[in-house]
């Protein structure tokens, strides 16, 4: 079990499931016009996926620059999401 979690296989499955979930939600919205609009969904999901990719890079002992890139991507996506939400709340 430790290899399943520590080796990154569990994280790979979570990343894959998240990508599948996004595709399903986007297709549902496109087909019905209901659900979460892509402009609201994608920045939030991108922030989480970038964090997961950064963790995956760290578990795989990738060069620090890949980890930094993933964290920067997460921060940027989070800022975009926060900006959009702040605009709607005002």
C-alpha positions in Angstrom: 0.0 0.0 0.0 2.9 2.4 0.8 4.2 1.9 -2.8 0.7 2.6 -4.2 0.6 5.9 -2.4 4.3 6.9 -2.2 5.1 5.7 -5.7 2.6 8.1 -7.2 0.1 5.5 -8.6 -2.7 6.8 -6.4 -2.0 10.3 -7.4 -1.9 9.3 -11.1 -5.3 7.8 -10.7 -6.7 10.9 -9.0 -5.3 13.1 -11.8 -6.8 10.9 -14.4 -10.2 10.9 -12.7 -10.1 14.7 -12.4 -9.4 15.0 -16.1 -12.2 12.6 -16.9 -14.6 14.6 -14.6 -13.7 17.9 -16.3 -14.4 16.4 -19.7 -17.8 15.0 -18.6 -18.8 18.3 -17.0 -17.8 20.3 -20.1 -19.7 17.9 -22.4 -22.7 18.1 -20.1 -22.7 21.9 -20.1 -22.3 21.9 -23.9 -25.1 19.5 -24.4 -27.6 21.0 -22.0 -26.5 24.5 -21.2 -26.7 23.6 -17.5 -24.1 22.9 -14.9 -20.9 24.8 -14.3 -19.8 27.1 -17.1 -16.3 26.5 -18.5 -15.1 29.9 -17.5 -16.0 29.2 -13.9 -14.9 25.5 -13.9 -11.5 25.6 -15.6 -9.5 28.0 -13.5 -10.5 26.2 -10.3 -9.7 22.8 -11.7 -6.5 24.0 -13.2 -5.2 25.2 -9.8 -5.9 21.8 -8.3 -4.4 19.9 -11.1 -1.2 22.0 -11.1 -0.8 21.3 -7.4 -1.2 17.6 -8.1 1.3 17.8 -10.9 3.7 19.5 -8.6 3.3 16.8 -6.0 3.7 14.2 -8.7 6.9 15.9 -9.9 8.2 15.9 -6.3 7.4 12.2 -5.8 9.2 11.4 -9.0 12.2 13.4 -7.9 11.9 15.8 -10.9 14.2 18.8 -11.2 13.1 21.6 -8.9 12.2 23.8 -11.9 9.3 21.5 -12.8 7.9 21.7 -9.3 8.3 25.4 -9.3 6.5 25.6 -12.7 3.6 23.6 -11.4 3.3 25.7 -8.3 3.4 28.9 -10.3 0.7 27.5 -12.7 -1.4 26.7 -9.7 -0.9 30.2 -8.2 -1.8 31.8 -11.6 -4.9 29.7 -12.0 -5.9 30.5 -8.4 -5.5 34.2 -9.0 -7.6 34.0 -12.2 -10.3 32.1 -10.3 -10.2 34.5 -7.3 -10.4 37.5 -9.6 -13.5 36.1 -11.4 -15.2 35.3 -8.1 -14.4 38.7 -6.6 -15.9 40.4 -9.6 -19.2 38.4 -9.2 -19.4 39.0 -5.5 -19.2 42.8 -5.8 
